[in-house]
Amino acid sequence: MKTISSDIEPKINHSSPELNQVQYKDRAIHNWYRFVLSFPPHLVRDYLRKFKIESHHTVLDPFCGTGTTVVECKKLGIPSIGIEANPIAWFASSVKADWTPNPDQLLKLAIEIAEKADAAIELESNNLRTLSPEKQKVILTNSISPLPLHKTLILQEGIEFYENHDCYRHLLLALAKAVVKSISNLRFGPEVYVGKAKVDAAVTEIWLQEVLTIVEDLRLMKGNRNSTVTKVFHADSRQVLQVLSSDSVDAVITSPPYPNEKDYTRTTRLESVLLGFIKNKADLRALKEGLIRSNTRNIYKVDTDDVWVSQHSEIQKIANAIEERRIMLGKTSGFERLYHRAVKLYFGGMAKHLADLRSVLRPGAQLAYVVGDQKSYLQIMIRTGEILGEIAQGLGYEVVDIELFRTRLSTATKEQMREEVVLLRWPGKIPSISYPFSDQPFATDQ
């Protein structure tokens, strides 16, 4: 398997941080709503060019997130498909791929809603609205102060009145962005945390500014690529056969979760609750069950993805080393006891994903997976890119290269950790031994 050694110059200059951030010229559409530390749009363009992808091809992002790949493809007139299990991220990416609303109508409607909301806020100033106890239990404590929350709920009610309007989803996404960016007490660095409480916030004005951003971008994109087919499915990336047709994809550009202790649902918890995607802890569990098991907060007794890598020696070696160090250090919490299992479930889930993906790829399909090395589990190194390449190779993929994308300072260890792009090619034939890292002959049914 080919990898980049430390003495080979990387294809992207990771010592220049600005190259790995969203460039000003790329902000249109992308900045309607983004995850913190999402990979930048220009990285998508780099691999579209590298793979020689054109308008007659179809690109898949099976870990779509907030839509960087599908939006960039649409800007270039390339058909694309996204798959995303987190409902708020799915919602954001699907809205960002919809450029059909009339921008003038959108702005006019937003102004009307804001005026009515301001009037209602003034009338209800002595009786603050709040979330139900079930919803309060799901969000981070003090995520949003009482008065800003009250104003937000009134504004949301005004938006909900236009549920059947063509502009409804865009108005709602603007609210999600406004809440996270400016109205709530949440901060990101890169982990989500609660900062200094905001006693008040100009909710309707902040929301109108986000709507205006969408309006300006829609005007910019007017008539541009609107006919380009972009589909975003709310689905589990380990179950791609449920939503995709055979031999339908020419390229994959994606960034799956990394194997660490980052609970990706925490970063979107507040807006998920406000927009109704999560109403209680049962909804939160259902969300987590549809995700790759990348942290101990979404591991359950019934999970079986680890069977896919039960015979992979390096993964088992890492898991054993983590468990041995846990015992040596006397770490006994419930989450710490799950560290070794999290590693096996993560790579097992990725193996399941890559195994099913083979059926939807056209012969010669090219793939780029952005992943990062990790030491989150008691300082045991996990070379994510190398292991993912080995799993893919065992499933019949060709490993073309592993390119250094950037290095990132670990918040836990203060070390520079590698983020890499694993480049694969699908030759078009599933090998006779389809699941080489499993001791279960029917692993495909897991």
Buried (B, 14 or more C-beta within 10 A) or exposed (E): EEBBEEEEEBBBEBEEEEBBEBEEEBBBBBBBBBBEBBBBBBBBBBBBEBBEBEEEBBBBBBBBBBBBBBBBBBBBEBBBBBBBBBBBBBBBBBBBBBBEBBBEEBBEBBBEBBEBBBEBBEEBEEEEBEBEEBBEEBBBEEBBBBBBBBBBBBBBBBBBEBEEBBBBBBBBBBBBBBBBBBBBBBEBEEBBEBEEEBEEBBBBEBBBBBBBBBBEBBEEBEEEBEEBEBBBBBBBBBBBBEBBEEEBBBBBBBBBBBBBBBBBBBBBBBBBBBBBBBBBEEBBEEBBBBBBBBBBBBBEEEBEBBBBBBBBEBBBEBBEBBBEBBEEEEBEEEEBBBBBBBBBBBBBBBBBBBBBBBBBBBEEBBBBBBBBBBBBBBEBEBBBBBBBBBBBBBBBBBBBBBBBBBBBEBEEEEEEBBBBBBBBBBBEEEEEEBBBBBEBEEBBEB
